């Protein structure tokens, strides 16, 4: 896959940020795993939403999630 990829994870996600999954301590650390899964991606970015679990749309922090996605799309090189 050679398209840009954005992973948005809740920093308290018990599924993706579990001990045997993605290390969600910082975005830089969390970005390493998707980079190995998608080595040919044009861009691999990770946004960790603080105070958020697995269901991003259902959290009070959903507006932060939407802003992060919108900003990523806005600055994405075409």
DOVOLUM-84724 format. One record per residue: x, y, z of N, C-alpha, C, O, CB in turn; residue in one letter. Coordinates in steps of 0.05 Angstrom, whole numbers, plus 32768, in hexadecimal, padded with zeros to 4 digits. Glycine has a CB too. Layout:
BEGIN
@n.c1->X	n.c2->Y	n.c3->Z	ca.c1->X	ca.c2->Y	ca.c3->Z	c.c1->X	c.c2->Y	c.c3->Z	o.c1->X	o.c2->Y	o.c3->Z	cb.c1->X	cb.c2->Y	cb.c3->Z	res->A
...
***
This chain:
BEGIN
@n.c1->8011	n.c2->7FE9	n.c3->8000	ca.c1->8000	ca.c2->8000	ca.c3->8000	c.c1->8012	c.c2->8019	c.c3->8000	o.c1->8024	o.c2->801B	o.c3->8011	cb.c1->7FED	cb.c2->8000	cb.c3->8018	res->X
@n.c1->800D	n.c2->802B	n.c3->7FEE	ca.c1->801F	ca.c2->8043	ca.c3->7FEC	c.c1->8010	c.c2->805D	c.c3->7FF2	o.c1->801A	o.c2->8072	o.c3->7FEC	cb.c1->802B	cb.c2->8044	cb.c3->7FD0	res->X
@n.c1->7FF9	n.c2->805B	n.c3->7FFD	ca.c1->7FEA	ca.c2->8073	ca.c3->8005	c.c1->7FF1	c.c2->807C	c.c3->8021	o.c1->7FFB	o.c2->806C	o.c3->8031	cb.c1->7FCB	cb.c2->806E	cb.c3->8002	res->X
@n.c1->7FEB	n.c2->8095	n.c3->8028	ca.c1->7FF0	ca.c2->809E	ca.c3->8043	c.c1->7FDC	c.c2->8090	c.c3->8056	o.c1->7FC5	o.c2->808B	o.c3->804F	cb.c1->7FEC	cb.c2->80BD	cb.c3->8046	res->X
@n.c1->7FE6	n.c2->808A	n.c3->806E	ca.c1->7FD6	ca.c2->807C	ca.c3->8082	c.c1->7FD7	c.c2->808B	c.c3->809D	o.c1->7FEC	o.c2->8093	o.c3->80A6	cb.c1->7FE0	cb.c2->805F	cb.c3->8086	res->X
@n.c1->7FBF	n.c2->8090	n.c3->80A8	ca.c1->7FBD	ca.c2->809C	ca.c3->80C2	c.c1->7FB0	c.c2->8088	c.c3->80D5	o.c1->7F99	o.c2->807F	o.c3->80D0	cb.c1->7FAE	cb.c2->80B7	cb.c3->80C1	res->X
@n.c1->7FBD	n.c2->8081	n.c3->80EB	ca.c1->7FB1	ca.c2->8071	ca.c3->8100	c.c1->7FA9	c.c2->8084	c.c3->8116	o.c1->7FB9	o.c2->8093	o.c3->8120	cb.c1->7FC5	cb.c2->805A	cb.c3->810A	res->X
@n.c1->7F90	n.c2->8083	n.c3->811E	ca.c1->7F86	ca.c2->8093	ca.c3->8135	c.c1->7F7F	c.c2->807F	c.c3->814A	o.c1->7F6D	o.c2->806F	o.c3->8147	cb.c1->7F6E	cb.c2->80A6	cb.c3->812D	res->X
@n.c1->7F8D	n.c2->8082	n.c3->8161	ca.c1->7F88	ca.c2->806F	ca.c3->8177	c.c1->7F82	c.c2->807F	c.c3->8190	o.c1->7F8E	o.c2->8094	o.c3->8195	cb.c1->7FA1	cb.c2->805D	cb.c3->817B	res->X
@n.c1->7F70	n.c2->8074	n.c3->81A0	ca.c1->7F6C	ca.c2->807F	ca.c3->81BB	c.c1->7F84	c.c2->8076	c.c3->81CC	o.c1->7F8A	o.c2->805E	o.c3->81CC	cb.c1->7F51	cb.c2->8077	cb.c3->81C7	res->X
@n.c1->7F90	n.c2->8088	n.c3->81DB	ca.c1->7FA7	ca.c2->8081	ca.c3->81EA	c.c1->7FA1	c.c2->806C	c.c3->8200	o.c1->7FB3	o.c2->805F	o.c3->820A	cb.c1->7FB4	cb.c2->8099	cb.c3->81F7	res->X
@n.c1->7F88	n.c2->806A	n.c3->8208	ca.c1->7F7F	ca.c2->8056	ca.c3->821C	c.c1->7F70	c.c2->803F	c.c3->820F	o.c1->7F60	o.c2->8032	o.c3->821D	cb.c1->7F6E	cb.c2->8064	cb.c3->8231	res->X
@n.c1->7F75	n.c2->803A	n.c3->81F6	ca.c1->7F66	ca.c2->8025	ca.c3->81E8	c.c1->7F70	c.c2->800A	c.c3->81F2	o.c1->7F87	o.c2->8003	o.c3->81EF	cb.c1->7F6B	cb.c2->8027	cb.c3->81C9	res->X
@n.c1->7F5E	n.c2->7FFA	n.c3->81FF	ca.c1->7F67	ca.c2->7FE1	ca.c3->820B	c.c1->7F6C	c.c2->7FCB	c.c3->81F6	o.c1->7F77	o.c2->7FB6	o.c3->81FD	cb.c1->7F52	cb.c2->7FD7	cb.c3->821E	res->X
@n.c1->7F64	n.c2->7FCF	n.c3->81DD	ca.c1->7F68	ca.c2->7FBB	ca.c3->81C8	c.c1->7F82	c.c2->7FC0	c.c3->81B9	o.c1->7F93	o.c2->7FAF	o.c3->81B8	cb.c1->7F50	cb.c2->7FBB	cb.c3->81B5	res->X
@n.c1->7F84	n.c2->7FD8	n.c3->81AD	ca.c1->7F9C	ca.c2->7FDE	ca.c3->819D	c.c1->7FB4	c.c2->7FE7	c.c3->81AD	o.c1->7FCB	o.c2->7FE3	o.c3->81A4	cb.c1->7F95	cb.c2->7FF3	cb.c3->8189	res->X
@n.c1->7FAF	n.c2->7FF2	n.c3->81C5	ca.c1->7FC6	ca.c2->7FFB	ca.c3->81D5	c.c1->7FCB	c.c2->7FE8	c.c3->81EC	o.c1->7FD4	o.c2->7FF1	o.c3->8201	cb.c1->7FC0	cb.c2->8017	cb.c3->81DF	res->X
@n.c1->7FC5	n.c2->7FCF	n.c3->81E9	ca.c1->7FCA	ca.c2->7FBB	ca.c3->81FE	c.c1->7FE7	c.c2->7FB4	c.c3->81FF	o.c1->7FF7	o.c2->7FBC	o.c3->81ED	cb.c1->7FB9	cb.c2->7FA2	cb.c3->81F8	res->X
@n.c1->7FEF	n.c2->7FA6	n.c3->8214	ca.c1->800B	ca.c2->7F9F	ca.c3->8218	c.c1->8016	c.c2->7F8F	c.c3->8201	o.c1->802E	o.c2->7F91	o.c3->81FB	cb.c1->800E	cb.c2->7F8F	cb.c3->8232	res->X
@n.c1->8006	n.c2->7F7F	n.c3->81F4	ca.c1->8010	ca.c2->7F6E	ca.c3->81DE	c.c1->8009	c.c2->7F7A	c.c3->81C2	o.c1->8009	o.c2->7F6B	o.c3->81AE	cb.c1->8004	cb.c2->7F52	cb.c3->81E0	res->X
@n.c1->8002	n.c2->7F94	n.c3->81C1	ca.c1->7FFA	ca.c2->7FA0	ca.c3->81A8	c.c1->800C	c.c2->7FB9	c.c3->81A3	o.c1->8025	o.c2->7FB7	o.c3->81A6	cb.c1->7FDC	cb.c2->7FA9	cb.c3->81A9	res->X
@n.c1->8000	n.c2->7FCF	n.c3->819C	ca.c1->800F	ca.c2->7FE8	ca.c3->8196	c.c1->8017	c.c2->7FF6	c.c3->81B0	o.c1->8006	o.c2->7FF9	o.c3->81C2	cb.c1->7FFF	cb.c2->7FFB	cb.c3->8184	res->X
@n.c1->8030	n.c2->7FFF	n.c3->81B2	ca.c1->8039	ca.c2->800F	ca.c3->81C8	c.c1->802F	c.c2->802C	c.c3->81C4	o.c1->8039	o.c2->8039	o.c3->81B2	cb.c1->8059	cb.c2->800F	cb.c3->81CB	res->X
@n.c1->801B	n.c2->8034	n.c3->81D3	ca.c1->800F	ca.c2->804F	ca.c3->81CF	c.c1->801A	c.c2->8064	c.c3->81E2	o.c1->800C	o.c2->8077	o.c3->81E9	cb.c1->7FF1	cb.c2->804C	cb.c3->81D3	res->X
@n.c1->8032	n.c2->8061	n.c3->81EB	ca.c1->803D	ca.c2->8074	ca.c3->81FE	c.c1->8042	c.c2->808F	c.c3->81F1	o.c1->803D	o.c2->80A4	o.c3->81FE	cb.c1->8058	cb.c2->806A	cb.c3->8209	res->X
@n.c1->804A	n.c2->8090	n.c3->81D8	ca.c1->804D	ca.c2->80A9	ca.c3->81C9	c.c1->8046	c.c2->80A4	c.c3->81AB	o.c1->8047	o.c2->808D	o.c3->81A3	cb.c1->806A	cb.c2->80B5	cb.c3->81CB	res->X
@n.c1->803E	n.c2->80B8	n.c3->819C	ca.c1->8038	ca.c2->80B4	ca.c3->8180	c.c1->8050	c.c2->80A9	c.c3->8170	o.c1->804D	o.c2->8098	o.c3->815F	cb.c1->8030	cb.c2->80CE	cb.c3->8173	res->X
@n.c1->8069	n.c2->80B2	n.c3->8177	ca.c1->8080	ca.c2->80A8	ca.c3->8169	c.c1->8084	c.c2->808A	c.c3->816D	o.c1->808B	o.c2->807C	o.c3->815A	cb.c1->8099	cb.c2->80B7	cb.c3->8172	res->X
@n.c1->8080	n.c2->8081	n.c3->8185	ca.c1->8083	ca.c2->8065	ca.c3->818B	c.c1->806D	c.c2->8055	c.c3->817E	o.c1->8072	o.c2->8040	o.c3->8172	cb.c1->8083	cb.c2->8060	cb.c3->81AA	res->X
@n.c1->8054	n.c2->805F	n.c3->817F	ca.c1->803E	ca.c2->8051	ca.c3->8173	c.c1->8040	c.c2->8050	c.c3->8155	o.c1->8036	o.c2->803D	o.c3->8149	cb.c1->8023	cb.c2->805F	cb.c3->817B	res->X
@n.c1->804E	n.c2->8063	n.c3->8149	ca.c1->8050	ca.c2->8064	ca.c3->812C	c.c1->8063	c.c2->804D	c.c3->8121	o.c1->8060	o.c2->8046	o.c3->810A	cb.c1->805B	cb.c2->807F	cb.c3->8123	res->X
@n.c1->8074	n.c2->8043	n.c3->8132	ca.c1->8087	ca.c2->802E	ca.c3->8128	c.c1->8079	c.c2->8015	c.c3->811E	o.c1->8081	o.c2->800A	o.c3->810A	cb.c1->809A	cb.c2->8027	cb.c3->813E	res->X
@n.c1->8065	n.c2->800C	n.c3->812D	ca.c1->8058	ca.c2->7FF3	ca.c3->8125	c.c1->8049	c.c2->7FF5	c.c3->810B	o.c1->804D	o.c2->7FE3	o.c3->80FA	cb.c1->8044	cb.c2->7FEA	cb.c3->813B	res->X
@n.c1->8038	n.c2->8009	n.c3->8106	ca.c1->802B	ca.c2->800B	ca.c3->80EB	c.c1->803F	c.c2->800E	c.c3->80D5	o.c1->803A	o.c2->8005	o.c3->80BE	cb.c1->8018	cb.c2->8022	cb.c3->80EB	res->X
@n.c1->8056	n.c2->801A	n.c3->80DA	ca.c1->806B	ca.c2->801D	ca.c3->80C6	c.c1->8075	c.c2->8002	c.c3->80BD	o.c1->807D	o.c2->7FFF	o.c3->80A5	cb.c1->8082	cb.c2->802E	cb.c3->80D0	res->X
@n.c1->8077	n.c2->7FEF	n.c3->80CE	ca.c1->8080	ca.c2->7FD4	ca.c3->80C7	c.c1->806A	c.c2->7FC5	c.c3->80B9	o.c1->8070	o.c2->7FB3	o.c3->80A8	cb.c1->8089	cb.c2->7FC5	cb.c3->80DF	res->X
@n.c1->8051	n.c2->7FCA	n.c3->80BF	ca.c1->803B	ca.c2->7FBD	ca.c3->80B2	c.c1->8037	c.c2->7FC8	c.c3->8095	o.c1->8030	o.c2->7FB9	o.c3->8083	cb.c1->8021	cb.c2->7FC0	cb.c3->80C2	res->X
@n.c1->803B	n.c2->7FE2	n.c3->8092	ca.c1->8038	ca.c2->7FEF	ca.c3->8078	c.c1->8052	c.c2->7FFC	c.c3->806F	o.c1->8054	o.c2->8014	o.c3->806F	cb.c1->8021	cb.c2->8004	cb.c3->8079	res->X
@n.c1->8067	n.c2->7FEC	n.c3->8069	ca.c1->8081	ca.c2->7FF7	ca.c3->8063	c.c1->8082	c.c2->8009	c.c3->804A	o.c1->8094	o.c2->8019	o.c3->8047	cb.c1->8095	cb.c2->7FE1	cb.c3->8060	res->X
@n.c1->806F	n.c2->8005	n.c3->8037	ca.c1->806F	ca.c2->8015	ca.c3->801F	c.c1->805D	c.c2->802D	c.c3->801F	o.c1->8059	o.c2->803A	o.c3->800B	cb.c1->8068	cb.c2->8003	cb.c3->8008	res->X
@n.c1->8051	n.c2->8032	n.c3->8036	ca.c1->803E	ca.c2->8048	ca.c3->8038	c.c1->804C	c.c2->8062	c.c3->8033	o.c1->8063	o.c2->8066	o.c3->803C	cb.c1->8030	cb.c2->8049	cb.c3->8054	res->X
@n.c1->803F	n.c2->8075	n.c3->8025	ca.c1->804B	ca.c2->808F	ca.c3->8020	c.c1->8050	c.c2->809E	c.c3->803A	o.c1->8065	o.c2->80AA	o.c3->803D	cb.c1->8038	cb.c2->809F	cb.c3->800E	res->X
@n.c1->803E	n.c2->809C	n.c3->804C	ca.c1->8040	ca.c2->80A9	ca.c3->8067	c.c1->8032	c.c2->8097	c.c3->807A	o.c1->801C	o.c2->808D	o.c3->8075	cb.c1->8034	cb.c2->80C7	cb.c3->8067	res->X
@n.c1->803D	n.c2->8093	n.c3->8091	ca.c1->8030	ca.c2->8085	ca.c3->80A7	c.c1->8030	c.c2->8098	c.c3->80BF	o.c1->8046	o.c2->809F	o.c3->80C9	cb.c1->803D	cb.c2->8069	cb.c3->80AE	res->X
@n.c1->8019	n.c2->80A0	n.c3->80C8	ca.c1->8017	ca.c2->80B2	ca.c3->80DF	c.c1->8004	c.c2->80A5	c.c3->80F4	o.c1->7FF3	o.c2->8096	o.c3->80ED	cb.c1->800C	cb.c2->80CE	cb.c3->80D6	res->X
@n.c1->8009	n.c2->80AC	n.c3->810D	ca.c1->7FF9	ca.c2->80A2	ca.c3->8123	c.c1->7FF0	c.c2->80BA	c.c3->8133	o.c1->8001	o.c2->80CC	o.c3->813A	cb.c1->8008	cb.c2->808D	cb.c3->8134	res->X
@n.c1->7FD7	n.c2->80BB	n.c3->813A	ca.c1->7FCD	ca.c2->80D0	ca.c3->814D	c.c1->7FC2	c.c2->80C1	c.c3->8165	o.c1->7FB0	o.c2->80B1	o.c3->8162	cb.c1->7FB8	cb.c2->80E3	cb.c3->813F	res->X
@n.c1->7FCC	n.c2->80C7	n.c3->817C	ca.c1->7FC2	ca.c2->80BB	ca.c3->8195	c.c1->7FB0	c.c2->80D0	c.c3->81A2	o.c1->7FB9	o.c2->80E6	o.c3->81A9	cb.c1->7FD9	cb.c2->80B2	cb.c3->81A8	res->X
@n.c1->7F97	n.c2->80C9	n.c3->81A6	ca.c1->7F84	ca.c2->80DB	ca.c3->81B3	c.c1->7F85	c.c2->80D5	c.c3->81D1	o.c1->7F7D	o.c2->80BF	o.c3->81DA	cb.c1->7F67	cb.c2->80D7	cb.c3->81A7	res->X
@n.c1->7F8D	n.c2->80E9	n.c3->81E1	ca.c1->7F8E	ca.c2->80E5	ca.c3->81FE	c.c1->7F72	c.c2->80E0	c.c3->820A	o.c1->7F5E	o.c2->80E9	o.c3->81FF	cb.c1->7F9C	cb.c2->80FC	cb.c3->820B	res->X
@n.c1->7F72	n.c2->80D3	n.c3->8221	ca.c1->7F59	ca.c2->80CE	ca.c3->8230	c.c1->7F44	c.c2->80C0	c.c3->821F	o.c1->7F2C	o.c2->80C5	o.c3->8223	cb.c1->7F4E	cb.c2->80E9	cb.c3->823A	res->X
@n.c1->7F4C	n.c2->80AF	n.c3->820D	ca.c1->7F39	ca.c2->80A2	ca.c3->81FB	c.c1->7F3F	c.c2->8084	c.c3->81F9	o.c1->7F56	o.c2->807C	o.c3->81F9	cb.c1->7F3B	cb.c2->80AF	cb.c3->81DF	res->X
@n.c1->7F2A	n.c2->8075	n.c3->81F8	ca.c1->7F2C	ca.c2->8058	ca.c3->81F5	c.c1->7F28	c.c2->804F	c.c3->81D8	o.c1->7F31	o.c2->805C	o.c3->81C6	cb.c1->7F18	cb.c2->804A	cb.c3->8207	res->X
@n.c1->7F1B	n.c2->8038	n.c3->81D5	ca.c1->7F19	ca.c2->802C	ca.c3->81BA	c.c1->7F04	c.c2->8039	c.c3->81A8	o.c1->7F0A	o.c2->803C	o.c3->8190	cb.c1->7F12	cb.c2->800F	cb.c3->81BE	res->X
@n.c1->7EEE	n.c2->8041	n.c3->81B1	ca.c1->7ED8	ca.c2->804C	ca.c3->81A0	c.c1->7EDC	c.c2->806B	c.c3->819E	o.c1->7ECF	o.c2->807A	o.c3->81AD	cb.c1->7EBC	cb.c2->8045	cb.c3->81AC	res->X
@n.c1->7EEC	n.c2->8073	n.c3->818B	ca.c1->7EF3	ca.c2->808F	ca.c3->8188	c.c1->7EDB	c.c2->80A1	c.c3->8185	o.c1->7EDA	o.c2->80B7	o.c3->8190	cb.c1->7F05	cb.c2->8093	cb.c3->8171	res->X
@n.c1->7EC7	n.c2->8098	n.c3->8175	ca.c1->7EAF	ca.c2->80A9	ca.c3->8170	c.c1->7E9D	c.c2->80AC	c.c3->8188	o.c1->7E8E	o.c2->80BF	o.c3->8189	cb.c1->7EA0	cb.c2->809D	cb.c3->815A	res->X
@n.c1->7E9F	n.c2->809B	n.c3->819C	ca.c1->7E8D	ca.c2->809C	ca.c3->81B3	c.c1->7E99	c.c2->80AB	c.c3->81CB	o.c1->7E8B	o.c2->80AF	o.c3->81DF	cb.c1->7E86	cb.c2->8080	cb.c3->81BB	res->X
@n.c1->7EB2	n.c2->80B2	n.c3->81C9	ca.c1->7EBF	ca.c2->80C0	ca.c3->81DF	c.c1->7EB9	c.c2->80DE	c.c3->81DF	o.c1->7EB3	o.c2->80E9	o.c3->81CA	cb.c1->7EDD	cb.c2->80BB	cb.c3->81DF	res->X
@n.c1->7EBB	n.c2->80EA	n.c3->81F6	ca.c1->7EB9	ca.c2->8108	ca.c3->81F8	c.c1->7ECF	c.c2->8115	c.c3->81E8	o.c1->7ECE	o.c2->812D	o.c3->81E2	cb.c1->7EB9	cb.c2->8111	cb.c3->8215	res->X
@n.c1->7EE4	n.c2->8106	n.c3->81E2	ca.c1->7EFB	ca.c2->8111	ca.c3->81D3	c.c1->7EF7	c.c2->810E	c.c3->81B5	o.c1->7F0A	o.c2->8114	o.c3->81A6	cb.c1->7F15	cb.c2->8104	cb.c3->81DC	res->X
@n.c1->7EE0	n.c2->8106	n.c3->81AC	ca.c1->7EDB	ca.c2->8102	ca.c3->818F	c.c1->7EE2	c.c2->811B	c.c3->817F	o.c1->7EEE	o.c2->8118	o.c3->8169	cb.c1->7EBE	cb.c2->80FB	cb.c3->818A	res->X
@n.c1->7EDB	n.c2->8134	n.c3->8188	ca.c1->7EE3	ca.c2->814B	ca.c3->8179	c.c1->7F02	c.c2->814D	c.c3->8175	o.c1->7F0A	o.c2->8157	o.c3->8160	cb.c1->7ED9	cb.c2->8164	cb.c3->8186	res->X
@n.c1->7F11	n.c2->8145	n.c3->8189	ca.c1->7F2F	ca.c2->8145	ca.c3->8185	c.c1->7F37	c.c2->8132	c.c3->816F	o.c1->7F48	o.c2->8138	o.c3->815F	cb.c1->7F3C	cb.c2->813D	cb.c3->81A0	res->X
@n.c1->7F2A	n.c2->811A	n.c3->816E	ca.c1->7F2F	ca.c2->8106	ca.c3->815A	c.c1->7F29	c.c2->8112	c.c3->813E	o.c1->7F39	o.c2->8110	o.c3->812C	cb.c1->7F1F	cb.c2->80ED	cb.c3->815F	res->X
@n.c1->7F12	n.c2->811E	n.c3->813B	ca.c1->7F0A	ca.c2->812A	ca.c3->8122	c.c1->7F1C	c.c2->8140	c.c3->8119	o.c1->7F23	o.c2->8142	o.c3->8101	cb.c1->7EED	cb.c2->8134	cb.c3->8123	res->X
@n.c1->7F25	n.c2->8151	n.c3->812C	ca.c1->7F38	ca.c2->8167	ca.c3->8125	c.c1->7F52	c.c2->815B	c.c3->811B	o.c1->7F5E	o.c2->8165	o.c3->8108	cb.c1->7F3D	cb.c2->8179	cb.c3->813E	res->X
@n.c1->7F5C	n.c2->8146	n.c3->8129	ca.c1->7F75	ca.c2->813A	ca.c3->8121	c.c1->7F74	c.c2->812E	c.c3->8105	o.c1->7F86	o.c2->8132	o.c3->80F5	cb.c1->7F7E	cb.c2->8124	cb.c3->8135	res->X
@n.c1->7F5E	n.c2->8121	n.c3->80FF	ca.c1->7F5A	ca.c2->8115	ca.c3->80E4	c.c1->7F58	c.c2->812B	c.c3->80CF	o.c1->7F65	o.c2->812A	o.c3->80BA	cb.c1->7F41	cb.c2->8103	cb.c3->80E3	res->X
@n.c1->7F48	n.c2->8140	n.c3->80D5	ca.c1->7F45	ca.c2->8156	ca.c3->80C2	c.c1->7F5F	c.c2->8164	c.c3->80BD	o.c1->7F65	o.c2->816B	o.c3->80A6	cb.c1->7F31	cb.c2->816A	cb.c3->80CD	res->X
@n.c1->7F6F	n.c2->8169	n.c3->80D2	ca.c1->7F89	ca.c2->8176	ca.c3->80CF	c.c1->7F9C	c.c2->8165	c.c3->80BE	o.c1->7FAA	o.c2->816F	o.c3->80AD	cb.c1->7F96	cb.c2->817C	cb.c3->80EA	res->X
@n.c1->7F9C	n.c2->814B	n.c3->80C3	ca.c1->7FAD	ca.c2->8139	ca.c3->80B4	c.c1->7FA6	c.c2->813A	c.c3->8096	o.c1->7FB7	o.c2->813B	o.c3->8085	cb.c1->7FAB	cb.c2->811C	cb.c3->80BE	res->X
@n.c1->7F8C	n.c2->8139	n.c3->8090	ca.c1->7F83	ca.c2->813B	ca.c3->8075	c.c1->7F8B	c.c2->8156	c.c3->8068	o.c1->7F93	o.c2->8157	o.c3->8051	cb.c1->7F65	cb.c2->8137	cb.c3->8073	res->X
@n.c1->7F88	n.c2->816B	n.c3->8078	ca.c1->7F8E	ca.c2->8186	ca.c3->806E	c.c1->7FAB	c.c2->818A	c.c3->8065	o.c1->7FB1	o.c2->8196	o.c3->8051	cb.c1->7F86	cb.c2->819B	cb.c3->8082	res->X
@n.c1->7FBD	n.c2->817F	n.c3->8075	ca.c1->7FDA	ca.c2->8182	ca.c3->806F	c.c1->7FE5	c.c2->816C	c.c3->805E	o.c1->7FFD	o.c2->816D	o.c3->8058	cb.c1->7FE9	cb.c2->8185	cb.c3->8089	res->X
@n.c1->7FD5	n.c2->8158	n.c3->8057	ca.c1->7FDF	ca.c2->8142	ca.c3->8047	c.c1->7FE8	c.c2->814B	c.c3->802C	o.c1->7FD9	o.c2->8158	o.c3->801D	cb.c1->7FC9	cb.c2->812C	cb.c3->8044	res->X
@n.c1->8001	n.c2->8145	n.c3->8024	ca.c1->800A	ca.c2->814D	ca.c3->800A	c.c1->7FFB	c.c2->813D	c.c3->7FF4	o.c1->7FF8	o.c2->8124	o.c3->7FF6	cb.c1->8028	cb.c2->8149	cb.c3->8007	res->X
@n.c1->7FF3	n.c2->814A	n.c3->7FE0	ca.c1->7FE5	ca.c2->813D	ca.c3->7FCA	c.c1->7FF7	c.c2->8136	c.c3->7FB3	o.c1->7FEF	o.c2->812B	o.c3->7F9F	cb.c1->7FCE	cb.c2->814E	cb.c3->7FC0	res->X
***
